Amino acid sequence: MPDAALRSALVEFFAAPPITGIQHWYRDEPWFIQGGTWNLADNGGWGALAYVHIDRAQESRITIPVETGQKRIDYTVSLLIAYQYLIPSQVPENGEDSWIGPLDQIVDAVKDRIRSDPTAGTGAGGTVFQFGQGDNDIRHERDLPRRTNGVIHNWTRLEVDVIEIITA
């Protein structure tokens, strides 16, 4: 069950210790989120939820024989951050773009976590052989912010290459 093991390993790696501002990590996009899960009040009116999404995978044989040899699985995994910021009723001077500061901190913290451990907490011989360590292995895309009913929403995606080695 490589996909399930990878997904669980990554959620566990990012969930503990918690990254400030991310209220919860999901194994993939949740079909429903309770409003209170965002917990915006605890962070001064901003917060985020995140989830792991396996975009694609491809396998290559690296050793033989077939049943007891090894295969390399190359994954492209997206770490999606759903961010909300409550627009304050009193905007401080030059604070019209203050919503971006906390999101930058969250994204930087997620990148720092990726860089902190090339096995994503699974150790030598664990589920993850290599995580975000090759050329262009961490890619970052951010949507334009959307403003609705006094809230700024922004979805950010960090795409990371992950390698797993299995016996097969």
C-alpha atoms as a printed R data frame, in Angstrom:
    type eleno elety resid chain resno       x       y       z
1   ATOM     1    CA   MET     A     1   0.000   0.000   0.000
2   ATOM     2    CA   PRO     A     2   2.625   2.610  -0.968
3   ATOM     3    CA   ASP     A     3   0.205   5.525  -1.546
4   ATOM     4    CA   ALA     A     4  -1.518   5.165   1.828
5   ATOM     5    CA   ALA     A     5   1.805   4.775   3.653
6   ATOM     6    CA   LEU     A     6   3.280   7.825   1.926
7   ATOM     7    CA   ARG     A     7   0.226   9.967   2.583
8   ATOM     8    CA   SER     A     8   0.166   8.990   6.276
9   ATOM     9    CA   ALA     A     9   3.903   9.548   6.682
10  ATOM    10    CA   LEU     A    10   3.703  13.045   5.210
11  ATOM    11    CA   VAL     A    11   0.682  14.099   7.270
12  ATOM    12    CA   GLU     A    12   2.392  12.849  10.429
13  ATOM    13    CA   PHE     A    13   5.624  14.660   9.492
14  ATOM    14    CA   PHE     A    14   3.897  18.008   9.008
15  ATOM    15    CA   ALA     A    15   1.363  17.731  11.850
16  ATOM    16    CA   ALA     A    16   3.875  17.282  14.688
17  ATOM    17    CA   PRO     A    17   5.284  19.488  15.888
18  ATOM    18    CA   PRO     A    18   2.586  21.852  14.648
19  ATOM    19    CA   ILE     A    19   3.413  24.591  12.174
20  ATOM    20    CA   THR     A    20   2.120  27.893  13.531
21  ATOM    21    CA   GLY     A    21  -1.014  28.954  11.700
22  ATOM    22    CA   ILE     A    22  -1.925  25.565  10.231
23  ATOM    23    CA   GLN     A    23  -4.836  24.301  12.296
24  ATOM    24    CA   HIS     A    24  -5.056  20.841  10.766
25  ATOM    25    CA   TRP     A    25  -3.395  18.595   8.163
26  ATOM    26    CA   TYR     A    26  -5.643  16.316   6.111
27  ATOM    27    CA   ARG     A    27  -4.650  13.206   4.109
28  ATOM    28    CA   ASP     A    28  -6.247  14.777   1.017
29  ATOM    29    CA   GLU     A    29  -8.782  17.466   0.219
30  ATOM    30    CA   PRO     A    30 -11.552  17.296   2.825
31  ATOM    31    CA   TRP     A    31 -15.079  17.160   1.480
32  ATOM    32    CA   PHE     A    32 -16.306  19.282   4.412
33  ATOM    33    CA   ILE     A    33 -14.636  21.584   6.933
34  ATOM    34    CA   GLN     A    34 -16.391  22.863  10.046
35  ATOM    35    CA   GLY     A    35 -16.070  26.650  10.326
36  ATOM    36    CA   GLY     A    36 -14.512  26.363  13.781
37  ATOM    37    CA   THR     A    37 -11.683  24.212  12.435
38  ATOM    38    CA   TRP     A    38 -10.094  27.355  10.982
39  ATOM    39    CA   ASN     A    39  -9.828  28.765  14.541
40  ATOM    40    CA   LEU     A    40  -9.066  32.247  13.193
41  ATOM    41    CA   ALA     A    41  -9.552  33.932  16.578
42  ATOM    42    CA   ASP     A    42  -6.514  32.191  18.107
43  ATOM    43    CA   ASN     A    43  -4.163  33.635  15.487
44  ATOM    44    CA   GLY     A    44  -5.401  37.216  15.427
45  ATOM    45    CA   GLY     A    45  -7.856  36.661  12.591
46  ATOM    46    CA   TRP     A    46  -5.908  34.392  10.251
47  ATOM    47    CA   GLY     A    47  -5.313  30.697   9.849
48  ATOM    48    CA   ALA     A    48  -4.860  27.834   7.455
49  ATOM    49    CA   LEU     A    49  -5.678  24.210   6.829
50  ATOM    50    CA   ALA     A    50  -3.472  21.971   4.719
51  ATOM    51    CA   TYR     A    51  -3.626  18.662   2.944
52  ATOM    52    CA   VAL     A    52  -1.453  16.225   1.047
53  ATOM    53    CA   HIS     A    53  -2.409  15.278  -2.503
54  ATOM    54    CA   ILE     A    54  -0.533  12.678  -4.552
55  ATOM    55    CA   ASP     A    55  -0.582  14.147  -8.058
56  ATOM    56    CA   ARG     A    56   1.175  11.316  -9.862
57  ATOM    57    CA   ALA     A    57   3.524   8.381  -9.443
58  ATOM    58    CA   GLN     A    58   5.683   6.292 -11.723
59  ATOM    59    CA   GLU     A    59   7.617   3.109 -10.994
60  ATOM    60    CA   SER     A    60  10.924   1.838 -12.323
61  ATOM    61    CA   ARG     A    61  12.696  -1.437 -11.571
62  ATOM    62    CA   ILE     A    62  16.130  -0.838 -10.051
63  ATOM    63    CA   THR     A    63  17.163  -4.390  -9.049
64  ATOM    64    CA   ILE     A    64  16.240  -7.942  -9.942
65  ATOM    65    CA   PRO     A    65  14.866 -10.632  -9.493
66  ATOM    66    CA   VAL     A    66  11.318  -9.511 -10.103
67  ATOM    67    CA   GLU     A    67   9.595 -10.574  -6.865
68  ATOM    68    CA   THR     A    68  12.403  -9.884  -4.405
69  ATOM    69    CA   GLY     A    69  14.167  -7.009  -6.155
70  ATOM    70    CA   GLN     A    70  13.555  -3.320  -5.683
71  ATOM    71    CA   LYS     A    71  11.465  -0.733  -7.462
72  ATOM    72    CA   ARG     A    72  11.781   3.019  -7.250
73  ATOM    73    CA   ILE     A    73   8.529   4.982  -7.092
74  ATOM    74    CA   ASP     A    74   8.798   8.653  -8.045
75  ATOM    75    CA   TYR     A    75   5.901  10.722  -6.720
76  ATOM    76    CA   THR     A    76   4.872  14.276  -7.325
77  ATOM    77    CA   VAL     A    77   3.061  15.389  -4.191
78  ATOM    78    CA   SER     A    78   1.219  18.651  -3.640
79  ATOM    79    CA   LEU     A    79   0.996  20.201  -0.216
80  ATOM    80    CA   LEU     A    80  -2.002  22.507  -0.433
81  ATOM    81    CA   ILE     A    81  -2.512  25.321   2.035
82  ATOM    82    CA   ALA     A    82  -5.966  26.899   2.291
83  ATOM    83    CA   TYR     A    83  -5.540  30.262   4.027
84  ATOM    84    CA   GLN     A    84  -8.065  32.742   5.436
85  ATOM    85    CA   TYR     A    85  -7.565  36.234   6.820
86  ATOM    86    CA   LEU     A    86 -10.316  38.276   8.473
87  ATOM    87    CA   ILE     A    87 -10.129  41.856   7.222
88  ATOM    88    CA   PRO     A    88 -10.010  44.040  10.349
89  ATOM    89    CA   SER     A    89 -12.611  46.771  10.802
90  ATOM    90    CA   GLN     A    90  -9.829  49.243  11.599
91  ATOM    91    CA   VAL     A    91  -6.983  48.926   9.128
92  ATOM    92    CA   PRO     A    92  -3.661  50.114  10.546
93  ATOM    93    CA   GLU     A    93  -1.726  52.696   8.551
94  ATOM    94    CA   ASN     A    94  -0.104  51.007   5.535
95  ATOM    95    CA   GLY     A    95  -1.777  47.745   6.563
96  ATOM    96    CA   GLU     A    96  -3.903  47.116   3.499
97  ATOM    97    CA   ASP     A    97  -1.665  44.199   2.524
98  ATOM    98    CA   SER     A    98  -1.084  42.888   6.050
99  ATOM    99    CA   TRP     A    99  -2.887  39.640   5.142
100 ATOM   100    CA   ILE     A   100   0.199  38.359   3.293
101 ATOM   101    CA   GLY     A   101   2.618  38.351   6.262
102 ATOM   102    CA   PRO     A   102   1.126  35.363   8.091
103 ATOM   103    CA   LEU     A   103   0.768  33.380   4.849
104 ATOM   104    CA   ASP     A   104   4.429  33.996   3.995
105 ATOM   105    CA   GLN     A   105   5.354  32.726   7.472
106 ATOM   106    CA   ILE     A   106   3.295  29.568   6.981
107 ATOM   107    CA   VAL     A   107   4.761  28.834   3.539
108 ATOM   108    CA   ASP     A   108   8.304  29.460   4.784
109 ATOM   109    CA   ALA     A   109   7.703  27.149   7.766
110 ATOM   110    CA   VAL     A   110   6.428  24.352   5.494
111 ATOM   111    CA   LYS     A   111   9.481  24.743   3.240
112 ATOM   112    CA   ASP     A   112  11.752  24.711   6.306
113 ATOM   113    CA   ARG     A   113  10.084  21.496   7.480
114 ATOM   114    CA   ILE     A   114  10.680  19.893   4.063
115 ATOM   115    CA   ARG     A   115  14.349  20.905   4.178
116 ATOM   116    CA   SER     A   116  14.757  19.652   7.748
117 ATOM   117    CA   ASP     A   117  14.596  15.931   6.987
118 ATOM   118    CA   PRO     A   118  15.190  14.254   3.606
119 ATOM   119    CA   THR     A   119  13.191  11.177   4.719
120 ATOM   120    CA   ALA     A   120  10.177  13.144   6.039
121 ATOM   121    CA   GLY     A   121  10.579  11.632   9.481
122 ATOM   122    CA   THR     A   122  10.569   8.004   8.307
123 ATOM   123    CA   GLY     A   123  14.304   7.410   8.817
124 ATOM   124    CA   ALA     A   124  16.700   5.239   6.852
125 ATOM   125    CA   GLY     A   125  14.812   2.352   5.271
126 ATOM   126    CA   GLY     A   126  11.445   3.987   5.976
127 ATOM   127    CA   THR     A   127   8.611   4.860   3.628
128 ATOM   128    CA   VAL     A   128  10.331   7.943   2.206
129 ATOM   129    CA   PHE     A   129  13.759   7.442   0.644
130 ATOM   130    CA   GLN     A   130  14.164  11.049  -0.480
131 ATOM   131    CA   PHE     A   131  11.948  14.102  -0.073
132 ATOM   132    CA   GLY     A   132  12.508  17.477  -1.738
133 ATOM   133    CA   GLN     A   133  16.249  16.968  -2.263
134 ATOM   134    CA   GLY     A   134  16.863  16.980  -6.027
135 ATOM   135    CA   ASP     A   135  16.981  19.691  -8.673
136 ATOM   136    CA   ASN     A   136  13.822  21.806  -8.629
137 ATOM   137    CA   ASP     A   137  12.263  19.402  -6.112
138 ATOM   138    CA   ILE     A   138  10.236  22.090  -4.335
139 ATOM   139    CA   ARG     A   139   7.958  24.151  -6.562
140 ATOM   140    CA   HIS     A   140   5.650  26.865  -5.247
141 ATOM   141    CA   GLU     A   141   2.478  28.277  -6.791
142 ATOM   142    CA   ARG     A   142   0.115  30.747  -5.200
143 ATOM   143    CA   ASP     A   143  -3.323  31.814  -6.405
144 ATOM   144    CA   LEU     A   144  -4.345  35.448  -6.456
145 ATOM   145    CA   PRO     A   145  -6.169  36.396  -3.255
146 ATOM   146    CA   ARG     A   146  -9.962  36.456  -3.285
147 ATOM   147    CA   ARG     A   147 -11.996  38.709  -1.037
148 ATOM   148    CA   THR     A   148 -15.492  37.658   0.049
149 ATOM   149    CA   ASN     A   149 -17.609  38.872   2.961
150 ATOM   150    CA   GLY     A   150 -14.732  40.481   4.842
151 ATOM   151    CA   VAL     A   151 -12.368  37.536   4.410
152 ATOM   152    CA   ILE     A   152  -9.361  37.152   2.157
153 ATOM   153    CA   HIS     A   153  -8.882  33.605   0.849
154 ATOM   154    CA   ASN     A   154  -5.706  32.302  -0.729
155 ATOM   155    CA   TRP     A   155  -4.809  28.798  -1.866
156 ATOM   156    CA   THR     A   156  -1.122  27.985  -2.078
157 ATOM   157    CA   ARG     A   157   0.465  24.833  -3.460
158 ATOM   158    CA   LEU     A   158   3.924  23.469  -2.791
159 ATOM   159    CA   GLU     A   159   4.745  20.673  -5.205
160 ATOM   160    CA   VAL     A   160   7.457  18.296  -3.982
161 ATOM   161    CA   ASP     A   161   9.181  15.283  -5.504
162 ATOM   162    CA   VAL     A   162   9.284  12.208  -3.285
163 ATOM   163    CA   ILE     A   163  11.120   8.928  -3.882
164 ATOM   164    CA   GLU     A   164  10.141   5.623  -2.303
165 ATOM   165    CA   ILE     A   165  12.019   2.331  -2.671
166 ATOM   166    CA   ILE     A   166   9.968  -0.863  -2.322
167 ATOM   167    CA   THR     A   167  10.584  -4.598  -2.649
168 ATOM   168    CA   ALA     A   168   8.548  -5.956  -5.537
